[in-house]
Amino acid sequence: MKKITHGRLVYHSYESFTERGGRLFIYDFATDKLDCISDSWTNVKDPMNASWTTDGTAIFFMGMNTNPPDPSVEEGYSWDIFYHRIGSKKNPKNLTNDPKSRNNDPKVFFGRNKKIVYQAKDENRSHIRTLTISDTNAEKITIKTLSSSTDAILGMPIATHRGKRVYFSPEVPGCEDRGIYVLSVDSGTVDKVFGCGEDGVFAYYPIIDTGESMLFFAAHTETDKADQIYCKTIGDKSKPKLMPFNIPGCDCADPCIVDDRHTIISSIRRRRRDGTRIYDLYVCDNITGEAVSLSEYNAAINTERSELGACYIRPASGLATPALTNAPVDVTESFRDCAVLIQSLADVDKGYLCVYTSQPNAPIRADRRAREPWNHFEVRITQDGWAAFKAYENKKYISVWANMPGAPLRATADAVGSWECFRILSHEGKFLLQAQANGSYVMVDINGENTPGGDIGVFACAGTARAWEQFRITVAE
C-alpha cells in the first residue's frame, strides 16, 4: 500500500472508557512528529473524539469539566464540548459548560471553522444541537436544538456538506435495534437510511465522504457480533457493502476517510500482555483490503492503551504543499481565448458558475444546473500568464472583492487588474482556481449561509484545496 505522506491525524488514547484517563494526540504524516496536546490542560480530563476545523487551525472535542459549576451533579453529566486552537498554550475553551447536560460527539460542519453539530442529553431528553462561534475569542456562542426525544438517545450526529441534513444513530436504552437515520434541518422530518435489523445488520456511527456520495458506518450482524465497517451509496436502495479490510470476529470502529482509496480505522487485532483486547489504529486500502498498523508510520502511536476517534485533515497550506507527491500543474495557458463552463464539484448537484445580474454587484453563484450560453465565461490571458474570466451574461470580468469578508467573486470589472487574475491549476483531473488578489483558492459556499437566500456563493478565501475548492472546466463548442 502506498504510504500517506501528508496531512495530520488527531486521535485519543485511553486505558478504557471508564478509566477516565483519555489523552489527545496529533500525528503529522509529513514530519513524522507525534505530540500529546492535552497533558498540560487543567480544566478538562478525558478529552476524546476531536474534530478538525476546515482550515486545520483548531479542534472541537468532548471532555469532562474538572471544575463543574455544581460539584454535586452526577459525574456522568459533566461532559462538555471544548474548543482548542492548535499551538495555543492556554487551556481549551469550554463552550457548553452545563453540568445538567451531557454533551458528546462534536462534528464540524463541512467548509466551516466555527460551527458544529453534537449530541446533548439531560435527565429526561436527548437532543441534536448545533453550536456556532461568532467571535474570535469563542465568547459569543449560539446553540440551536434541531431535534429532541424522550425515548431514544440521538447519538453520533454528522451534517451533510450543505448542512441541510444530519445523519445520526438513535439508541433506545436496553434495545439492540440500532440504525442510521437522517434528519432534515429545514422540516425536522426524520427518515431511516439503513440498519435496525434490515438484512440482519444493526448500524451506528455514520460518516460521509468528501463528495457526500457514500455513507460509512460501523455495524454488526445477527451472526457476527463484532463491529465491522460498511459503506452505502447515499440516495439509492443498494445494500451496504462490507469493506474488504474487515476481519470476521474482530471489532472495527471509528472509520475516518482519508481519500477515495484510504480509510483509517480503530480495530482489535491484538491483545495486551495481560490478555485483554486493545484497539489499534490502522490505515486501510478500500479496494485491496490491506490494513497497515500506524505503528509502521511511528512506533509510538499504537500502545498498550486503546487508540480511537481518528480524524484526518489535509495540509493547511493546500494542495501545492511540497509534502504532496502529486502537486497541481499550472495549465492557465491552455485555456487561452477559450469559452468555458466552470462546474463546482462541491455541491451534490454539481452547479455551474453563473452571474446573478438581478442582484447588486452581480455576484457569482454556483447553482445553475444547465449548460446555458449565459453560464459561459471567455478566458483572457494576461501578458504575465494569468487568466481573467469575462462573463457572457453582462460582459464584465470576474473580480475578487478582497476587502470584503470572505472575498466574494463578482462580475463587475470593465478592465483586468490584479483582482481579476487567476491561476488555473490541474490536479488529478480536477481544477483549482487561485486568486492573485490574495493568494487564496476559490471555494464554493456549500452551506449557503453567507449569501442572500441561502444561495451557493463563490469566494476566494480558502487556504486548503478540498472538494469545495475543486471544479470541472469544460471548453464550450
C-alpha positions as CSV (number, residue, x, y, z in Angstrom):
1,M,0.0,0.0,0.0
2,K,1.2,3.5,-0.9
3,K,2.0,5.4,2.4
4,I,0.2,8.5,3.4
5,T,2.8,11.3,3.2
6,H,0.9,14.4,4.2
7,G,-1.8,15.7,6.5
8,R,-2.4,15.4,10.2
9,L,-4.3,13.0,12.4
10,V,-5.9,13.8,15.8
11,Y,-6.9,10.8,17.9
12,H,-7.4,9.9,21.6
13,S,-5.9,7.1,23.7
14,Y,-7.2,5.6,26.9
15,E,-6.9,2.5,29.1
16,S,-10.7,2.1,29.0
17,F,-13.7,4.4,28.6
18,T,-14.5,4.2,32.3
19,E,-10.9,4.7,33.4
20,R,-11.1,8.5,32.8
21,G,-7.6,8.8,31.6
22,G,-8.0,9.9,28.0
23,R,-5.3,11.9,26.2
24,L,-5.4,13.7,22.8
25,F,-2.6,13.3,20.2
26,I,-1.7,14.9,16.8
27,Y,0.4,13.0,14.3
28,D,1.9,14.8,11.3
29,F,2.4,12.4,8.4
30,A,4.8,14.7,6.6
31,T,7.2,15.3,9.5
32,D,6.6,12.0,11.5
33,K,6.0,14.2,14.5
34,L,3.7,12.9,17.3
35,D,2.6,15.2,20.1
36,C,0.3,14.8,23.1
37,I,-1.5,18.1,23.2
38,S,-3.7,17.6,26.3
39,D,-1.2,16.8,29.1
40,S,-0.8,20.5,30.2
41,W,-4.6,21.2,30.3
42,T,-6.0,21.7,33.8
43,N,-9.7,22.4,33.0
44,V,-10.6,19.2,31.3
45,K,-10.0,15.5,31.8
46,D,-10.5,12.5,29.5
47,P,-10.6,14.5,26.2
48,M,-11.7,12.5,23.2
49,N,-13.5,12.4,19.8
50,A,-11.9,15.5,18.3
51,S,-13.0,17.1,15.0
52,W,-10.8,19.4,12.9
53,T,-12.0,22.8,11.7
54,T,-11.8,23.1,7.9
55,D,-8.7,25.3,8.0
56,G,-6.9,22.9,10.3
57,T,-6.1,25.6,12.9
58,A,-8.3,24.3,15.7
59,I,-10.3,21.3,17.0
60,F,-13.5,20.7,18.8
61,F,-13.7,17.8,21.2
62,M,-15.6,16.4,24.2
63,G,-14.2,16.1,27.7
64,M,-15.1,16.2,31.4
65,N,-15.1,19.5,33.1
66,T,-12.7,19.4,36.0
67,N,-14.4,22.3,37.7
68,P,-18.2,21.9,37.1
69,P,-20.3,24.9,38.3
70,D,-22.3,22.4,40.5
71,P,-20.0,19.8,42.1
72,S,-23.0,17.9,43.4
73,V,-24.1,16.9,39.9
74,E,-23.5,13.3,39.0
75,E,-20.2,12.9,37.2
76,G,-21.9,11.3,34.2
77,Y,-23.5,14.6,33.3
78,S,-20.3,16.7,33.4
79,W,-19.3,16.1,29.8
80,D,-18.9,19.3,27.8
81,I,-17.8,20.4,24.3
82,F,-14.4,22.2,24.2
83,Y,-12.5,24.3,21.6
84,H,-8.7,24.4,21.2
85,R,-6.6,26.4,18.8
86,I,-3.6,24.3,17.7
87,G,-0.4,25.7,19.2
88,S,-2.1,27.6,22.0
89,K,-0.6,27.3,25.4
90,K,-3.9,28.1,27.1
91,N,-6.5,25.8,28.4
92,P,-9.1,24.9,25.8
93,K,-12.4,26.9,25.9
94,N,-15.4,25.1,27.5
95,L,-18.2,26.0,25.1
96,T,-21.2,24.3,26.7
97,N,-20.3,24.4,30.4
98,D,-23.5,22.8,31.5
99,P,-23.4,20.4,34.5
100,K,-27.0,19.4,33.9
101,S,-26.4,18.1,30.4
102,R,-24.0,15.5,28.9
103,N,-22.6,16.9,25.6
104,N,-20.9,14.4,23.2
105,D,-19.5,13.7,19.8
106,P,-18.9,17.2,18.1
107,K,-18.5,17.2,14.3
108,V,-17.5,20.3,12.4
109,F,-19.8,21.3,9.5
110,F,-18.0,20.8,6.2
111,G,-16.4,24.0,4.9
112,R,-16.8,25.7,8.3
113,N,-14.4,26.6,11.1
114,K,-16.7,27.6,13.9
115,K,-19.9,25.5,13.6
116,I,-20.5,22.0,14.9
117,V,-23.3,19.5,15.3
118,Y,-23.3,17.4,18.5
119,Q,-25.4,15.3,20.9
120,A,-26.7,16.6,24.2
121,K,-28.6,14.7,26.9
122,D,-30.1,15.9,30.1
123,E,-32.1,13.8,32.6
124,N,-35.2,13.4,30.5
125,R,-34.4,14.2,26.9
126,S,-31.8,13.7,24.2
127,H,-31.1,16.4,21.7
128,I,-29.2,17.0,18.4
129,R,-27.9,20.5,18.5
130,T,-25.7,22.9,16.6
131,L,-23.2,25.3,18.2
132,T,-21.8,28.3,16.4
133,I,-18.9,30.6,17.5
134,S,-19.4,34.2,16.2
135,D,-16.3,35.9,17.5
136,T,-12.5,35.3,17.6
137,N,-12.3,34.5,21.3
138,A,-15.0,31.9,21.4
139,E,-17.0,34.0,23.8
140,K,-20.1,34.5,21.7
141,I,-21.9,31.2,21.3
142,T,-25.2,30.3,19.6
143,I,-26.8,26.9,20.4
144,K,-29.7,25.7,18.4
145,T,-31.7,22.5,19.0
146,L,-32.6,20.6,15.8
147,S,-34.4,17.6,17.3
148,S,-35.3,16.1,20.7
149,S,-36.5,12.8,22.0
150,T,-37.6,11.3,25.3
151,D,-37.5,7.7,24.0
152,A,-34.1,7.4,22.3
153,I,-30.6,8.8,22.7
154,L,-29.9,10.7,19.4
155,G,-26.3,9.8,19.1
156,M,-23.3,10.4,16.7
157,P,-24.7,13.2,14.5
158,I,-22.9,14.4,11.4
159,A,-24.1,17.1,9.0
160,T,-24.1,16.8,5.2
161,H,-21.9,19.2,3.2
162,R,-24.5,21.8,2.6
163,G,-25.8,21.5,6.2
164,K,-29.3,20.7,5.1
165,R,-29.4,17.2,6.6
166,V,-28.0,15.5,9.7
167,Y,-27.3,11.7,9.8
168,F,-27.4,10.1,13.3
169,S,-27.9,6.8,15.1
170,P,-30.6,6.7,17.8
171,E,-30.2,4.3,20.6
172,V,-33.2,3.1,22.7
173,P,-31.9,2.0,26.2
174,G,-31.9,-1.8,26.5
175,C,-32.6,-2.3,22.8
176,E,-30.1,-3.6,20.3
177,D,-32.2,-2.4,17.3
178,R,-29.9,0.4,16.0
179,G,-29.8,2.0,12.6
180,I,-28.8,5.1,10.6
181,Y,-31.4,7.9,10.3
182,V,-31.4,11.3,8.5
183,L,-32.9,14.5,9.9
184,S,-34.0,17.3,7.6
185,V,-32.7,20.6,9.2
186,D,-35.4,22.7,7.5
187,S,-38.5,20.5,8.1
188,G,-37.5,18.4,11.1
189,T,-38.6,15.2,9.5
190,V,-36.7,12.0,10.2
191,D,-36.2,9.1,7.8
192,K,-34.5,5.8,8.2
193,V,-31.5,5.1,5.9
194,F,-30.4,1.6,6.9
195,G,-30.0,-0.8,9.8
196,C,-32.4,-1.7,12.6
197,G,-32.0,-5.4,11.6
198,E,-32.6,-4.8,7.9
199,D,-30.7,-7.6,6.1
200,G,-29.6,-8.7,9.6
201,V,-27.5,-5.5,10.1
202,F,-27.5,-3.2,13.1
203,A,-25.7,0.1,12.3
204,Y,-24.3,3.2,14.0
205,Y,-21.6,5.8,13.7
206,P,-22.3,7.4,10.3
207,I,-19.5,9.1,8.4
208,I,-19.9,10.9,5.0
209,D,-17.2,11.1,2.3
210,T,-16.0,14.3,0.8
211,G,-18.4,14.1,-2.1
212,E,-21.4,13.2,0.0
213,S,-21.9,10.1,-2.1
214,M,-21.1,7.3,0.3
215,L,-22.0,6.6,3.9
216,F,-19.5,4.7,6.0
217,F,-20.7,3.2,9.3
218,A,-19.8,0.6,11.9
219,A,-22.2,-2.2,12.3
220,H,-22.7,-5.8,13.4
221,T,-24.9,-8.6,12.2
222,E,-27.1,-11.2,13.9
223,T,-24.4,-13.9,13.1
224,D,-21.3,-11.8,13.9
225,K,-21.5,-9.6,16.9
226,A,-18.1,-7.9,16.1
227,D,-18.5,-4.4,14.8
228,Q,-17.5,-4.1,11.1
229,I,-17.2,-1.2,8.7
230,Y,-19.7,-0.9,5.8
231,C,-20.3,1.7,3.1
232,K,-23.5,2.5,1.3
233,T,-24.3,4.8,-1.6
234,I,-26.5,7.7,-0.4
235,G,-29.8,8.2,-2.2
236,D,-30.3,4.7,-3.7
237,K,-31.7,1.4,-2.5
238,S,-28.5,-0.6,-2.7
239,K,-27.5,-2.8,0.1
240,P,-24.5,-1.8,2.2
241,K,-21.1,-3.2,1.2
242,L,-18.8,-4.8,3.7
243,M,-15.4,-3.2,3.4
244,P,-12.6,-5.6,2.5
245,F,-10.4,-4.7,5.3
246,N,-12.7,-6.2,8.0
247,I,-11.7,-9.4,9.7
248,P,-14.6,-11.6,11.0
249,G,-14.8,-11.6,14.8
250,C,-12.5,-8.5,15.1
251,D,-14.2,-5.3,16.2
252,C,-13.6,-2.3,13.9
253,A,-14.7,1.2,14.9
254,D,-14.4,5.0,14.2
255,P,-14.0,5.0,10.4
256,C,-12.1,8.1,9.2
257,I,-12.0,8.8,5.5
258,V,-8.6,10.0,4.2
259,D,-9.3,9.9,0.4
260,D,-11.1,7.8,-2.1
261,R,-8.6,4.9,-1.6
262,H,-7.8,5.0,2.1
263,T,-9.7,4.8,5.4
264,I,-8.2,5.0,8.9
265,I,-10.0,2.7,11.5
266,S,-9.5,1.5,15.0
267,S,-9.6,-2.3,15.3
268,I,-9.0,-5.0,17.8
269,R,-6.4,-7.3,16.2
270,R,-4.1,-7.9,19.2
271,R,-4.2,-8.2,22.9
272,R,-2.3,-6.6,25.8
273,R,0.3,-8.6,27.7
274,D,-2.4,-9.4,30.3
275,G,-4.6,-10.9,27.5
276,T,-7.2,-8.1,27.4
277,R,-8.3,-6.8,24.0
278,I,-7.0,-3.5,22.7
279,Y,-7.9,-1.1,19.8
280,D,-5.1,0.0,17.5
281,L,-5.1,2.5,14.6
282,Y,-4.8,1.1,11.0
283,V,-4.6,2.7,7.6
284,C,-6.7,0.6,5.2
285,D,-7.0,0.2,1.5
286,N,-10.6,0.4,0.4
287,I,-10.0,-1.7,-2.7
288,T,-7.5,-4.4,-1.7
289,G,-8.4,-4.7,1.9
290,E,-4.8,-4.3,3.1
291,A,-4.5,-2.9,6.6
292,V,-1.3,-1.3,7.9
293,S,-0.8,-0.5,11.6
294,L,0.0,3.1,12.2
295,S,2.9,1.8,14.3
296,E,4.6,1.3,11.0
297,Y,4.5,5.0,10.5
298,N,5.5,5.9,14.0
299,A,6.2,3.2,16.7
300,A,4.8,5.3,19.5
301,I,1.3,5.6,18.0
302,N,-0.2,2.2,19.0
303,T,0.5,1.5,22.6
304,E,-0.8,-0.8,25.4
305,R,-3.8,1.6,25.7
306,S,-6.6,1.8,23.1
307,E,-6.3,4.3,20.3
308,L,-9.6,5.6,18.9
309,G,-11.5,8.5,17.5
310,A,-9.3,9.3,14.5
311,C,-9.9,12.5,12.5
312,Y,-7.7,13.4,9.5
313,I,-7.1,16.7,7.7
314,R,-5.2,17.5,4.6
315,P,-2.3,20.0,4.8
316,A,-3.3,23.5,5.9
317,S,-1.2,25.0,3.1
318,G,-3.3,23.4,0.4
319,L,-2.5,21.1,-2.5
320,A,0.6,22.9,-3.5
321,T,2.5,21.9,-0.4
322,P,5.9,20.2,-1.1
323,A,4.7,17.2,1.1
324,L,2.4,16.2,-1.7
325,T,3.7,13.7,-4.2
326,N,1.4,15.0,-7.0
327,A,1.4,18.8,-6.9
328,P,-1.1,20.7,-9.1
329,V,0.1,21.8,-12.5
330,D,-0.4,25.3,-13.9
331,V,-2.5,24.9,-17.1
332,T,-3.6,28.5,-17.4
333,E,-2.1,29.0,-20.9
334,S,-4.0,26.0,-22.3
335,F,-7.3,27.9,-21.9
336,R,-6.2,31.0,-23.9
337,D,-9.1,32.6,-25.8
338,C,-11.5,29.8,-24.9
339,A,-15.1,30.0,-23.8
340,V,-15.6,27.8,-20.8
341,L,-18.1,26.4,-18.4
342,I,-17.0,26.1,-14.8
343,Q,-18.7,23.4,-12.8
344,S,-18.4,23.1,-9.0
345,L,-17.5,19.6,-7.6
346,A,-18.5,20.6,-4.1
347,D,-22.3,20.6,-4.4
348,V,-24.2,17.3,-4.7
349,D,-25.9,18.6,-7.8
350,K,-22.6,20.0,-9.3
351,G,-23.8,23.5,-10.1
352,Y,-22.3,25.7,-12.8
353,L,-20.9,29.1,-12.0
354,C,-23.1,31.9,-13.2
355,V,-23.6,35.7,-12.8
356,Y,-26.7,36.9,-10.8
357,T,-27.2,40.2,-12.7
358,S,-30.5,40.7,-10.9
359,Q,-28.7,41.2,-7.6
360,P,-26.5,44.2,-6.6
361,N,-22.9,44.0,-7.8
362,A,-23.5,40.9,-9.9
363,P,-22.4,38.1,-7.5
364,I,-21.1,34.8,-8.8
365,R,-23.1,31.8,-7.7
366,A,-22.7,28.0,-8.3
367,D,-26.3,26.8,-8.6
368,R,-27.1,26.6,-12.3
369,R,-27.8,23.0,-13.4
370,A,-27.9,23.5,-17.2
371,R,-25.2,24.3,-19.7
372,E,-26.8,27.6,-20.9
373,P,-24.9,30.2,-23.0
374,W,-25.2,32.8,-20.2
375,N,-23.2,30.5,-17.9
376,H,-20.2,30.7,-20.2
377,F,-17.0,32.7,-19.5
378,E,-14.4,33.9,-22.0
379,V,-10.8,33.3,-20.8
380,R,-8.3,36.1,-21.5
381,I,-4.6,35.5,-20.7
382,T,-2.6,38.5,-19.5
383,Q,1.0,39.2,-20.5
384,D,2.3,37.7,-17.3
385,G,0.3,34.5,-17.8
386,W,-2.8,35.0,-15.5
387,A,-6.3,34.2,-16.6
388,A,-9.2,36.6,-16.5
389,F,-12.8,35.4,-16.9
390,K,-15.3,37.6,-18.8
391,A,-18.9,36.7,-18.3
392,Y,-21.2,36.3,-21.3
393,E,-24.1,37.4,-19.2
394,N,-23.0,41.0,-18.6
395,K,-19.7,41.4,-20.5
396,K,-17.9,42.1,-17.2
397,Y,-14.8,40.4,-15.7
398,I,-14.9,38.4,-12.6
399,S,-13.3,40.3,-9.7
400,V,-12.2,39.2,-6.2
401,W,-13.6,41.7,-3.7
402,A,-10.7,41.1,-1.4
403,N,-11.5,43.9,1.0
404,M,-14.9,42.3,1.9
405,P,-15.4,39.4,4.4
406,G,-14.8,36.1,2.6
407,A,-13.5,37.9,-0.6
408,P,-16.6,37.2,-2.7
409,L,-16.4,36.9,-6.5
410,R,-18.5,39.4,-8.6
411,A,-18.7,40.2,-12.3
412,T,-18.2,43.9,-12.1
413,A,-14.9,44.8,-13.8
414,D,-14.5,46.5,-17.1
415,A,-10.8,46.0,-17.3
416,V,-8.3,43.5,-15.9
417,G,-6.1,44.2,-12.9
418,S,-4.7,42.0,-10.1
419,W,-8.1,41.5,-8.6
420,E,-9.3,39.9,-11.8
421,C,-6.4,37.5,-12.3
422,F,-6.4,33.8,-11.5
423,R,-4.2,30.7,-12.0
424,I,-5.9,27.6,-13.4
425,L,-4.3,24.6,-11.7
426,S,-4.9,21.0,-12.6
427,H,-4.8,18.2,-10.1
428,E,-5.8,14.5,-10.8
429,G,-8.3,15.5,-13.4
430,K,-9.9,18.4,-11.4
431,F,-9.1,22.1,-11.5
432,L,-8.4,24.7,-8.9
433,L,-8.6,28.5,-9.3
434,Q,-6.1,30.6,-7.3
435,A,-6.6,34.3,-7.0
436,Q,-3.8,36.8,-7.5
437,A,-5.5,39.3,-5.2
438,N,-5.0,37.4,-2.0
439,G,-3.3,34.1,-3.0
440,S,-6.3,32.0,-1.9
441,Y,-8.2,29.3,-3.6
442,V,-11.7,29.9,-5.0
443,M,-14.2,28.0,-3.0
444,V,-18.0,27.3,-3.1
445,D,-20.0,28.2,-0.1
446,I,-21.8,24.8,0.0
447,N,-23.6,25.7,3.3
448,G,-25.3,28.7,1.7
449,E,-25.2,30.7,4.9
450,N,-23.1,33.6,3.8
451,T,-25.2,34.6,0.8
452,P,-28.7,36.0,0.4
453,G,-31.5,33.4,0.4
454,G,-29.0,30.6,1.1
455,D,-27.7,30.8,-2.5
456,I,-24.4,28.9,-3.2
457,G,-21.9,31.7,-3.2
458,V,-18.4,31.7,-4.5
459,F,-15.4,33.2,-2.6
460,A,-11.6,33.4,-2.8
461,C,-10.8,32.7,0.8
462,A,-9.6,29.0,1.0
463,G,-6.2,28.1,2.3
464,T,-6.8,24.4,1.6
465,A,-8.0,22.7,-1.5
466,R,-10.6,20.1,-0.8
467,A,-13.9,19.1,-2.5
468,W,-15.4,22.6,-2.3
469,E,-12.4,24.2,-4.0
470,Q,-12.4,21.8,-7.0
471,F,-14.0,22.4,-10.4
472,R,-14.5,20.9,-13.8
473,I,-13.7,23.3,-16.6
474,T,-15.2,22.5,-20.0
475,V,-14.4,24.2,-23.2
476,A,-17.6,25.2,-25.0
477,E,-18.1,24.0,-28.5
